[in-house]
Amino acid sequence: MIEVFLQTLPFFMLVGCGYGAAASGFFPQAAVGYLTKFVFFFALSAMLFRFAATLPVTEVFEPQFVMAYLLGTVAVYLLVTMVALIRKRGAAEAAIEAQCGAIGNVGFLAIPMLVALMGPEAAPAVLMVLTVDLIVFGSLIVLIITGSRDGRVSPAILRTMGAGLVRNPMVMSIAAGLIWSIFALPIPAPADSFLTILGAAATPCALFAIGASLAARSAERVTVAIWLSTVKLALHPLAVGVLALFVFDVDPFAAGVMIAAAAMPTAGNVFMIAEHYGVAPQRASSTIFVSTVVSVVTLSAVLVFIGV
């Protein structure tokens, strides 16, 4: 446990560095926004494209893996939704809470950390998790919130969902990389070097940006945040792990990557969605803060369990 904790510690030290820089005022929140844009649109997109373009499509999409992760995440999503509705929260608030409990920081944290700790062989599994999160659950949250307000699902909602996916650089970079892979196109040496250099910036910048963004968050509504963080850090990896290992017979290494990806703290974009629609942003912010802090310990325990 201590050895694995020491392996993950540098990643969280980068997060802490970003937090300290922003909390002290040395790194203003406006700068955090621009750094996040750089990671989102450039560095991380370059990394994802290169991963997808250099992998066989059969490795990036494995039906048993996708079903195990999808059904395990749906189970967690439904559990959190049910608890929220019992507490007499509306459908929109329940959807935000479900997103907090089921969607982890795969893009900014899982990709750099798991590829570094488990090797490039972890990339296909992480890409599958990220793709399901973005396409399925990224669309579902928009559908539920807008549908609950309008009382119906209109063509305009579907157009909004489609436009959101097209404008998402992570979705587009993975899609472009897969097309490149399908046609077995070579990446010219200068382009490959460019993608490698730019993609290498994703890890430190993404982790720094996570920490800096946490400085703007507070631990309000702590009871709910603890419940949602427990779901995200414990129940979610447990649910996908049981399905992957005992129901769908997923390859043990890929199942381990899936479990580790599911054990990531709540994704920062959940707050952006909550803020955009004006639905429980404090709850989302608090869950992101609590789950990220607690994951310093829980993530190490999960990595020990999967044998890193």
C-alpha positions in Angstrom: 0.0 0.0 0.0 2.8 2.5 1.0 4.7 1.7 -2.2 1.7 2.4 -4.4 0.8 5.5 -2.4 4.3 6.8 -3.1 3.8 6.1 -6.8 0.6 8.1 -6.9 1.8 10.8 -4.6 3.7 12.8 -7.3 0.4 13.1 -9.3 -1.4 14.5 -6.3 1.5 16.7 -5.5 1.0 18.4 -8.9 -2.7 18.8 -7.9 -1.6 20.3 -4.6 0.8 22.6 -6.5 -2.0 24.0 -8.6 -4.2 24.4 -5.5 -1.6 26.3 -3.7 -0.9 28.6 -6.7 -4.5 29.5 -7.1 -5.4 29.7 -3.4 -2.6 32.1 -2.8 -3.7 34.3 -5.6 -0.4 33.8 -7.6 -2.4 32.0 -10.2 -5.7 33.8 -10.8 -8.9 31.9 -11.7 -8.9 33.6 -15.2 -5.5 31.9 -15.8 -7.0 28.6 -14.6 -9.6 28.8 -17.3 -7.1 29.4 -20.0 -4.9 26.6 -18.8 -7.9 24.3 -18.8 -8.7 25.3 -22.4 -5.1 24.6 -23.4 -5.3 21.1 -21.9 -8.8 20.4 -23.2 -8.4 21.6 -26.8 -4.7 21.0 -27.4 -2.6 18.8 -25.1 -5.1 16.2 -24.2 -6.6 16.1 -27.6 -3.2 15.5 -29.1 -2.6 12.6 -26.6 -6.0 11.1 -27.3 -5.6 11.3 -31.1 -2.2 9.7 -31.0 -3.4 6.9 -28.7 -6.5 6.2 -30.9 -4.6 6.5 -34.2 -1.9 4.0 -33.2 -4.2 1.3 -31.8 -6.1 -1.3 -33.7 -9.9 -0.5 -33.5 -10.5 -4.0 -32.0 -8.5 -2.9 -29.0 -10.3 0.4 -28.5 -13.8 -1.2 -28.8 -14.4 -4.4 -26.9 -18.1 -5.2 -26.5 -17.8 -7.2 -23.2 -15.7 -4.4 -21.7 -18.2 -1.7 -22.8 -21.2 -3.6 -21.5 -19.6 -4.3 -18.1 -18.7 -0.6 -17.6 -22.0 0.7 -19.1 -24.2 -1.5 -17.0 -22.2 -1.0 -13.8 -22.3 2.7 -14.2 -26.1 2.6 -15.0 -26.7 0.7 -11.8 -24.8 3.3 -9.8 -26.6 6.1 -11.7 -30.0 4.6 -10.9 -29.1 4.1 -7.2 -28.1 7.7 -6.7 -31.2 8.9 -8.7 -33.5 6.8 -6.5 -32.0 8.1 -3.3 -32.3 11.7 -4.5 -35.9 11.2 -5.5 -36.7 9.6 -2.1 -35.2 12.8 -0.6 -37.7 14.7 -2.7 -35.2 16.2 -5.0 -36.4 17.0 -8.5 -35.4 15.1 -11.6 -32.8 17.7 -12.6 -31.1 17.7 -9.2 -31.3 13.9 -9.1 -29.5 13.8 -12.5 -26.7 16.1 -11.2 -26.2 13.9 -8.1 -26.2 10.8 -10.3 -23.6 12.4 -12.5 -21.5 13.2 -9.4 -21.7 9.6 -8.3 -21.0 7.9 -11.6 -18.8 10.1 -13.7 -15.1 10.4 -12.8 -12.2 12.6 -13.8 -11.1 10.2 -16.6 -9.8 12.8 -19.1 -7.7 14.9 -16.8 -6.7 12.4 -14.1 -7.2 8.8 -15.2 -5.5 9.0 -18.6 -2.2 10.5 -17.5 -2.1 8.6 -14.2 -3.0 5.1 -15.4 -1.0 5.2 -18.6 2.0 6.3 -16.5 1.5 3.7 -13.8 0.2 0.8 -15.9 1.9 1.4 -19.2 0.6 2.3 -22.7 -1.3 -1.0 -22.6 -3.8 0.7 -20.4 -4.7 3.3 -23.0 -7.4 1.3 -24.9 -9.4 0.6 -21.8 -9.2 4.2 -20.5 -10.3 5.4 -24.0 -13.4 3.0 -23.8 -14.3 4.4 -20.4 -13.9 8.0 -21.5 -16.0 7.4 -24.7 -18.9 5.8 -22.8 -18.8 8.7 -20.2 -18.8 11.4 -22.9 -21.3 10.0 -25.4 -23.8 8.1 -23.2 -23.8 9.9 -19.9 -22.7 13.3 -21.3 -25.8 13.2 -23.5 -28.1 11.7 -20.8 -27.6 14.6 -18.3 -28.6 17.1 -20.9 -31.6 15.0 -21.9 -32.9 14.7 -18.4 -32.4 18.3 -17.3 -33.9 19.9 -20.5 -36.6 17.2 -20.7 -37.7 17.8 -17.1 -38.0 21.5 -17.7 -39.8 21.3 -21.0 -41.9 18.2 -20.1 -40.9 16.5 -23.4 -37.9 15.5 -25.5 -37.9 17.8 -28.5 -35.8 17.7 -31.7 -34.1 20.9 -30.4 -32.7 18.9 -27.4 -31.4 16.2 -29.7 -29.7 18.9 -31.8 -28.2 20.4 -28.7 -26.8 17.0 -27.6 -25.4 16.3 -31.1 -23.8 19.8 -31.3 -22.3 19.3 -27.8 -20.6 16.1 -28.9 -19.3 17.6 -32.1 -17.8 20.6 -30.2 -16.2 18.3 -27.6 -12.5 18.0 -28.6 -12.0 14.8 -26.7 -14.8 13.1 -28.6 -13.6 14.5 -31.9 -9.9 13.6 -31.3 -10.8 10.0 -30.4 -13.1 9.8 -33.5 -10.4 11.2 -35.8 -7.8 8.9 -34.3 -10.1 5.8 -34.8 -10.7 6.8 -38.5 -6.9 7.2 -38.9 -6.5 3.7 -37.4 -9.2 2.1 -39.5 -7.6 3.2 -42.7 -4.1 2.2 -41.3 -2.7 5.6 -42.2 0.9 6.3 -41.1 1.6 9.3 -38.9 4.5 11.2 -40.5 7.5 11.5 -38.3 7.3 15.3 -37.8 3.6 15.1 -37.0 4.2 12.2 -34.6 6.9 14.2 -32.8 4.6 17.2 -32.6 1.7 15.1 -31.1 4.1 13.5 -28.7 5.5 16.8 -27.4 2.1 18.5 -27.2 0.6 15.4 -25.6 3.3 15.2 -23.0 2.1 18.6 -21.7 -1.3 17.1 -20.9 -0.2 15.3 -17.7 1.4 18.1 -15.7 -0.9 20.8 -17.0 -4.1 18.8 -16.4 -3.1 17.9 -12.8 -2.1 21.5 -12.1 -5.4 22.7 -13.5 -7.4 20.2 -11.4 -5.7 21.6 -8.2 -6.1 25.2 -9.3 -9.9 24.7 -10.0 -10.3 23.1 -6.5 -9.2 26.4 -4.9 -12.4 28.0 -6.2 -14.6 25.3 -4.6 -15.8 24.9 -1.1 -17.1 22.0 1.0 -20.7 23.0 1.4 -23.5 20.5 1.8 -21.0 18.1 3.3 -23.4 15.3 4.1 -24.6 14.9 0.5 -21.0 15.4 -0.7 -19.8 12.5 1.5 -22.6 10.3 0.3 -21.9 11.0 -3.4 -18.1 10.7 -2.9 -18.6 7.3 -1.2 -20.6 6.2 -4.2 -18.0 7.5 -6.7 -14.9 6.2 -4.9 -16.2 2.9 -3.6 -19.5 1.7 -5.1 -18.8 2.7 -8.7 -15.5 0.7 -8.9 -17.2 -2.2 -7.0 -20.1 -2.3 -9.4 -18.1 -2.3 -12.6 -15.5 -4.7 -11.1 -18.2 -7.3 -10.2 -19.7 -7.2 -13.7 -16.3 -7.2 -15.5 -14.8 -10.1 -13.5 -17.8 -12.3 -12.7 -20.4 -11.6 -15.4 -18.7 -10.5 -18.6 -15.4 -12.2 -18.2 -13.3 -9.2 -19.2 -9.6 -9.6 -19.5 -8.2 -9.2 -16.0 -5.8 -6.4 -17.0 -8.5 -4.4 -18.8 -10.9 -5.0 -15.9 -8.2 -3.6 -13.6 -7.9 -0.5 -15.7 -11.7 -0.2 -15.7 -11.9 -0.5 -11.9 -9.2 2.1 -11.4 -10.8 4.5 -13.9 -14.1 4.1 -12.0 -12.4 4.9 -8.8 -11.4 8.4 -10.0 -13.0 11.4 -8.2 -15.9 13.2 -9.6 -15.2 14.9 -12.9 -14.9 18.7 -13.0 -17.2 19.1 -16.0 -20.2 18.0 -13.7 -19.9 21.4 -12.0 -19.8 23.1 -15.4 -23.0 21.4 -16.4 -24.6 22.2 -13.0 -23.5 25.8 -13.3 -24.7 26.1 -16.9 -28.2 24.9 -16.1 -28.4 26.4 -12.6 -29.0 23.0 -11.0 -27.3 22.3 -7.6 -23.9 23.8 -8.5 -22.8 23.9 -4.8 -23.5 20.2 -4.4 -21.5 19.3 -7.5 -18.6 21.6 -6.4 -18.5 20.2 -2.9 -18.5 16.6 -4.2 -15.7 17.3 -6.6 -13.7 18.8 -3.7 -14.4 16.0 -1.2 -14.0 13.2 -3.6 -10.7 14.5 -5.0 -9.2 15.0 -1.5 -10.3 11.6 -0.3 -9.1 9.8 -3.5 -5.5 10.5 -2.4 -6.0 7.5 -0.1 -8.8 5.5 -1.8 -7.2 5.4 -5.2 -4.0 4.0 -3.8 -6.1 1.2 -2.1 -7.8 0.4 -5.4 -4.5 0.3 -7.3 -3.2 -2.1 -4.7 -6.3 -4.3 -5.2 -5.8 -4.5 -8.9 -2.2 -5.3 -8.5 -0.4 -2.2 -9.8 
